[in-house]
Every structure is written in C-alpha cells, then in structure tokens.
Amino acid sequence: MIIAKVLLTKTIDKLGHVGEVVNVAEGYARNYLFPRGFAMEPTDHSVSRFAKEKAIHDAELLKREEKARALRDKLVDQTLVFVRKAHGDQRLYGSVRAEEIAAQAASLCGEAIESSRIHMSAAIDTLGPHTVTIALYKDISVEVRVRVDEEAPQKEE
C-alpha cells in the first residue's frame, strides 16, 4: 500500500481536523478526498493558508470542551424526578424515555442535550432510584440520578 500525505481542508471523523497533515492510502486520497475537496497536497503555501482555519477550529474545540465541563458541573449532583403511574409490583405503565431525561436535564442546566447522548443500562420501568450517564463531549460524561415516584391516586368526588 502506498501512503500519501494530505492536508485536510475539512474535518473528517477518525482521520483528522481541518489544517492537519495526515497519512492516508494513495487511492483513498486520489479517489475520495481530493475529488470531494476534503484534502489537498500539503505545500508550504497551502499549509500556511489553512493554519488560520486550524487555529479557529482548535479554539472552537476548546470552547466546546469548556462548555461540556460546565454542563457536567451543573448536572453532577442533580436528581431528576419523574412522577408516573405504576402497577402494584412497582412496575411503571410506561417507561421513562431518554427524550424525557434529556428535556429535564436541558431545562435544569439551560443547554440543549440530545437524547442520543443519554446512555441507560436498562429501560427505566420501575419506581425508585436509577442512574443514567450523559455523554457531553468526547470523554466528558456525567452520571445523573433519576428517581421515579408513584403518582398519587386521584380521589373520587
């Protein structure tokens, strides 16, 4: 396999960020990266041209990481409480979904959190305490306590 050095003009997952010079297979560069404008030959001129974009991109990544750390600090000691109807054996009529957890966490911290970032070991379908993990950014995550309380039965008039 012939290796080629390319300068990335766009960030590509699992390969690199804009402005980086990376080694790839020559066929991958020739048939995929170059035609789509994702990479170019790393000349002195092109490297210096993308140095500014790389600095902007690095600053954006740092900003995202700081934001994720701030979110983690807001959520670390929080307990999200849900009230649900339950059977006599503590099982819920409907489970607590990741979307609901994301919405309540977002309202608590003031930032949008996608439901795809909520990781549950099992569906929350019983009353009581549970723990979920929210992946905020790369290796920054937080474990949040979730408590499901039983809805008080309505009194008949």
VMD Tcl script that draws the C-alpha trace (Angstrom):
set ca {
  {0.00 0.00 0.00}
  {1.34 3.38 -0.99}
  {0.99 6.12 1.62}
  {0.27 9.74 0.72}
  {0.49 12.86 2.88}
  {-2.53 15.12 2.54}
  {-3.64 18.40 4.08}
  {-7.24 18.16 5.31}
  {-9.45 21.03 4.20}
  {-12.44 19.67 6.17}
  {-12.65 17.79 9.46}
  {-13.17 14.08 8.85}
  {-14.17 11.80 11.72}
  {-11.49 9.29 12.73}
  {-8.99 10.87 10.35}
  {-8.25 14.40 11.47}
  {-9.24 18.04 11.70}
  {-9.01 20.88 9.22}
  {-5.44 22.07 8.67}
  {-3.79 18.81 9.76}
  {-1.38 16.89 7.56}
  {-2.17 13.17 7.77}
  {-1.02 9.97 6.12}
  {-3.61 8.08 4.07}
  {-3.62 5.44 1.38}
  {-2.87 6.94 -2.01}
  {-6.07 5.52 -3.54}
  {-8.18 6.98 -0.72}
  {-6.65 10.40 -1.33}
  {-6.91 10.21 -5.13}
  {-10.39 8.66 -5.36}
  {-12.20 10.14 -2.36}
  {-10.52 13.03 -0.55}
  {-9.25 15.09 -3.49}
  {-12.37 14.89 -5.73}
  {-14.68 15.89 -2.87}
  {-12.46 18.77 -1.77}
  {-11.76 17.22 1.64}
  {-7.97 17.35 1.19}
  {-5.19 18.80 -0.96}
  {-1.46 18.43 -1.48}
  {0.43 19.79 1.58}
  {2.60 22.52 0.04}
  {4.12 25.28 2.19}
  {1.59 27.74 0.82}
  {-1.46 25.52 1.46}
  {-0.30 24.60 4.98}
  {0.11 28.27 5.92}
  {-3.26 29.09 4.30}
  {-5.07 26.53 6.47}
  {-3.12 27.39 9.64}
  {-5.63 30.15 10.44}
  {-8.61 27.82 9.90}
  {-6.89 25.21 12.08}
  {-6.45 27.78 14.85}
  {-10.13 28.76 14.61}
  {-11.15 25.10 14.67}
  {-8.91 24.37 17.68}
  {-10.42 27.35 19.54}
  {-13.93 26.03 18.77}
  {-12.99 22.57 20.10}
  {-11.61 24.13 23.27}
  {-14.80 26.18 23.66}
  {-16.95 23.03 23.26}
  {-14.85 21.21 25.85}
  {-15.17 24.06 28.36}
  {-18.93 24.17 27.77}
  {-19.16 20.40 28.37}
  {-17.19 20.70 31.61}
  {-19.53 23.49 32.78}
  {-22.56 21.32 31.96}
  {-21.01 18.41 33.83}
  {-20.51 20.62 36.88}
  {-24.16 21.75 36.75}
  {-25.51 18.19 36.44}
  {-23.17 16.22 38.72}
  {-25.18 16.48 41.95}
  {-28.64 16.68 40.42}
  {-31.51 14.24 40.77}
  {-34.11 14.21 38.03}
  {-37.55 13.32 39.41}
  {-40.36 11.81 37.33}
  {-43.86 11.01 38.55}
  {-45.57 8.02 36.93}
  {-48.49 5.66 37.39}
  {-47.36 2.22 38.49}
  {-48.71 -1.30 38.91}
  {-48.87 -2.82 42.38}
  {-45.47 -4.50 41.85}
  {-43.63 -1.16 41.34}
  {-43.53 -1.52 37.52}
  {-44.46 1.57 35.54}
  {-47.25 1.64 32.98}
  {-44.83 3.38 30.63}
  {-41.07 3.70 30.92}
  {-39.11 6.92 31.37}
  {-37.61 7.62 27.95}
  {-34.24 9.15 27.08}
  {-36.03 12.10 25.44}
  {-37.73 12.96 28.73}
  {-34.47 12.73 30.66}
  {-32.73 14.93 28.07}
  {-35.53 17.51 28.21}
  {-35.49 17.70 32.01}
  {-31.67 17.86 32.14}
  {-31.71 20.60 29.49}
  {-34.25 22.66 31.43}
  {-32.16 22.21 34.56}
  {-28.89 23.41 33.05}
  {-30.20 25.74 30.35}
  {-28.46 23.97 27.46}
  {-29.88 21.63 24.82}
  {-28.94 17.98 25.28}
  {-29.67 15.44 22.56}
  {-31.45 12.29 23.66}
  {-28.82 10.23 21.81}
  {-26.30 11.31 24.47}
  {-28.32 9.62 27.25}
  {-26.97 6.15 28.00}
  {-29.12 3.85 30.14}
  {-28.01 0.37 31.16}
  {-31.65 -0.76 31.02}
  {-35.02 0.82 30.43}
  {-36.34 2.73 33.42}
  {-39.60 0.91 34.01}
  {-39.75 0.62 37.80}
  {-40.26 3.03 40.66}
  {-37.27 4.17 42.70}
  {-33.74 5.42 42.06}
  {-31.84 4.81 38.84}
  {-28.61 6.12 37.31}
  {-28.04 7.26 33.74}
  {-24.91 8.53 32.01}
  {-24.97 11.62 29.83}
  {-22.12 11.80 27.34}
  {-21.47 15.51 26.92}
  {-18.37 15.67 24.72}
  {-15.67 13.18 23.73}
  {-14.51 11.76 27.09}
  {-16.57 14.13 29.26}
  {-19.64 12.49 30.74}
  {-21.68 12.72 33.93}
  {-23.74 10.23 35.90}
  {-27.12 11.64 36.85}
  {-29.52 10.20 39.40}
  {-33.07 9.62 38.21}
  {-35.83 8.97 40.71}
  {-39.26 7.74 39.69}
  {-42.03 8.43 42.20}
  {-45.51 6.98 42.12}
  {-48.31 9.27 41.06}
  {-50.78 9.84 43.88}
  {-54.13 8.23 43.14}
  {-56.86 10.71 42.37}
  {-59.66 10.89 44.91}
  {-63.17 10.34 43.68}
  {-65.63 13.08 44.49}
}
mol new
graphics top color blue
foreach p $ca { graphics top sphere $p radius 0.5 }
foreach p [lrange $ca 0 end-1] q [lrange $ca 1 end] { graphics top cylinder $p $q radius 0.2 }
display resetview
